[in-house]
C-alpha cells in the first residue's frame, strides 16, 4: 500500500483531512524529470470512424502515483488527428470537461471544426483521463445508481431526506470498496501530470491546449505546475477556481434556475407552437405543476420529479435542446401524452454505463480535489436557502454531489492557480452560462497575468467556441494559428466582445429550414467544408461535453 492509498478512511466517517498539493509559490517546471520507468514513446495505429477518417489511436502507460514512478502503472487511451502541414505547431491537447468526460472523440471534432489551415498545423490529441472510458482501470462504482424512479430530489420530509442520504452513502461506500487502491490518485493534479506525460511521450518540448468547462480548471492547474511547457492555451467556459467545488456548485444552482427561466420565456415567445401561454411566469408554473404530477404518477413508470430535472437540465447547457424539450412539455400538458416526455428522458436524462463511468470519475475527482462539509446539517441549511431562491435544480445537484459528504478518501487542498509565468492564455466566456457562471471567467482572467478575455454577450450556452459563433471562432483560430490575441481598451473587463448566436426556432420551423438548406449542404461538402461546420456543431459538441454538472 502506497502512502496516499493509506489515506483511505471508512465510508461515511465525518473527517475532513487536507493535504497540500502545491505551495503557493512553487512551480514544477524546474523539477527534474522522474528517472524511474521513463515514459515510452507513443505508437499510433489507424482507428478511423465515418465522421473522422484520419483518426489514430494509442495507449500510454503512466504511473498511478506520479510520486512513485517505479510503482503501479495505469493505461490512458489516446486519439490523434495528425498534422498535415509541412511545419508542425506541435501537439494540441483537448479536453471536454466533466470531470469524467471522455476526450477521445473530441480530437476528431476539433480537427474538423477548426479552419483547415489551423488544424493542419497541429497534432490534435484527445484522451480519456484516468478512470474514464477506455482508459484502465475505468471506474463504475455503483451500477444502477440512477435507475428510475429515484426519491424526490426535494426532501419534503425526513423519510425522503433519509432515502437520499442512504443513496449517497451507498455510492461513496461502493467506490471505497471497489477502488480503494485507486481513489487517492483520481484528482485534477494527477490528471495534469498525465497531460505532461503525454507531452513527453510525443516528444514535444511544449504543448498547446483547448479545454472546455472543467477542462479550464485542469488547464489552469497544468499551467501552474508547468508554465514553461505551455505554448498556447485556450480555456472555454471557465470554472471559478476560487470556489472548487462546494461553493461553485451552489453558484451553479442559481445560474441554472435563471437559465430555466430563460427557457420558459422562450416557450412563451413561441406560444403559437407550444400553446403553454404567453406569460413566462405562467409557463414556468405549468412546468412545476407537471413536476408535482410526476411525483404522484411517474411518466411511463420511469420519469419522476428527479428524472424530469435530469431531462431538462441539458437545456441549461445548450439551447439547441429547447425545441424538443418544449414539445415534450407541451404534449404532456396539452394532450396528456407522456410519450414525448419519456422519449426526451431517454435521449437527454437517462444514464447508461458510459454516464455511470463519468459520474464515478466526477465524484472521485471533486470529492478528492477539495474539502466538502462533512456535517450534513451544513448541506441542509445551504441547499434549502439556495432552493428558496432557485428551486429548479438545487436539490437535484445537492444529491448529485452528496457522496462527497461521506467520501472514503481524505481531501486535498486545491492549488493556487494564479500565474505570472505562463504564456498569454485566451479565455472564452458567455455572460449567461449556467454551468460555469460568467464570474469564473473574469476571476481566472484576473489570476492569469497577460491573459485575454473574449466575451459572448448575452450568450447562455456552455461552450462558446466551435459552436457556430463566427466572431468567437475567429479569435480562437487567430490565436491557435498565429498566437494573435485581442487587446481591449485600458480598464475594460473584456478584450473583445462578440454578439451571441440567434436563439433556436421551434421544431417545425427548424425542420423546414433544414429541408430548404439540404441542397446547399451537399454543395458545401463537395467544396471541402469541414464536416463539423456543415452539421449542427452545437449538438455534436455537447454530445461530447456531456452533462455532468461542470460539464
Secondary structure by P-SEA (a helix, b strand, c coil): ccccccccccccccbbbbbbccccccccccccccccccccbbbbbbbcccccccbbbbbbbbbccccccccbbbbbbbbbbcccccccccbbbbbbccccccccaaaaaaaaaccaaaaaaccbbbbbcccccccccccccccccccccccccccccaaaaaaaaaaaaaaaaaaaaccccccccccaaaaaaaaaaaaaaacccccccccccaaaaaaaaaaaaccccccbbbbccccccccccaaaaaaaaaaaaaaaaaaaaaaaaacccccccccaaaaaaaaaaaaaaaaaccccccccaaaaaaaaccccccccaaaaaaaaaaaacccccaaaaaaaaaccccccaaaaaaaaaaaaaaaaaccccccaaaaaaaaaaaaacccccaaaaaaaacccccccbbbbcccccccccccbbbbbbbcccccccaaaaaaaaaacccbbbbbbccccccccccccaaaaaaaaaaaaaccbbbbccccccccbbbbbccccccaaaaaaaaaaaaaaaaaaaaacccccccccaaaaaaaaacccccc
